[in-house]
Amino acid sequence: MNLIKYRYLYFAISLLVIIPGVFALIFWGLPLGIDFTGGSLLEVQFKSGTPPTIAQVTTIYSNLSTSTMDISNPEVQPLGTDSLSIRSKEMNDATKTKVVTALQTQYGGGQTVIIQDFNQVTASVGAEVARAAALAVVMASLAILLYIWYAFRKVNHPFRFGVAAIIATIHDTLVVLGMGAILGHFLGWQVDSLFLTALLTVIGFSVHDDIVVFDRIRENSNIYRRVEFETVVNHSIVQTMDRSINTQLTVMITLLALALFGGDTIHHFVVILLIGVFSGTYSSIFNASPILVVWENKEWRNWFHRKDESLTVQ
């Protein structure tokens, strides 16, 4: 099974997936949540009756909004059948009390409203968290490069293995960020700390699978010393494909069950993680190792010009 033969088709599929996400990031941006921009999170439970609708909650927040405390556009998310999660710009305790009172008297029918959680993040703290998140991704990528470079130091061109793994990681990162921008634009999902957790988890899964394939390439390179590198890489991918797919498929089935039945609280996190794990599986098999072949053959020399053709005169 000659998988490596179609490496440019795999690269093209990756570009078709990544490019829409990149455009979404450019034109729409990431919908950052209060973890990164600052704001308030209020979770309330209604002991009896039906919680107010999203429009009714928005009306309450708009009525209580002032020129110094604009909370007029909250993001309301149901939590089960009797609870609501409400994200807004930063508000103080007095305003929070007014919101809860209004929820209880205007739309709660006098029923008891229990505050399950109330968190506030200032804008300065949110900006610091955003910088720390970006730094965490960069440091993780650098650590991966150095580790793989050291682990494969006994093979020819160990630096290439590290770079190939980083490129595959960038692929997965762009897929996750692009889907975050698209889902945020069309479904109103926000990027929070759980999104960052999902992104770092995806990077870990992707690199783990890359190392499995790379290690088999290293073993086969010692066994088949006189065989072309492209053939060795293809043989290694075929040998490890079942293991990679079965391992990741088990994870994806579990994540799919959580996405369908795990509840609203972790739904966004699980969906993003599911997308990222699928992307990581694809990039490990169809991107990382083919990049090594492209590099070994120096195929970029023929990308932008036609090969010379000899003319025979009879």
PyMOL commands that set and color helices and strands:
alter all, ss='L'
color gray80, all
select helices_A, chain A and resi 4-27+34-37+54-64+93-107+123-151+158-187+193-223+229-261+267-297+299-302
alter helices_A, ss='H'
color red, helices_A
select strands_A, chain A and resi 39-46+75-79+83-88+113-121
alter strands_A, ss='S'
color yellow, strands_A
deselect
rebuild
show_as cartoon
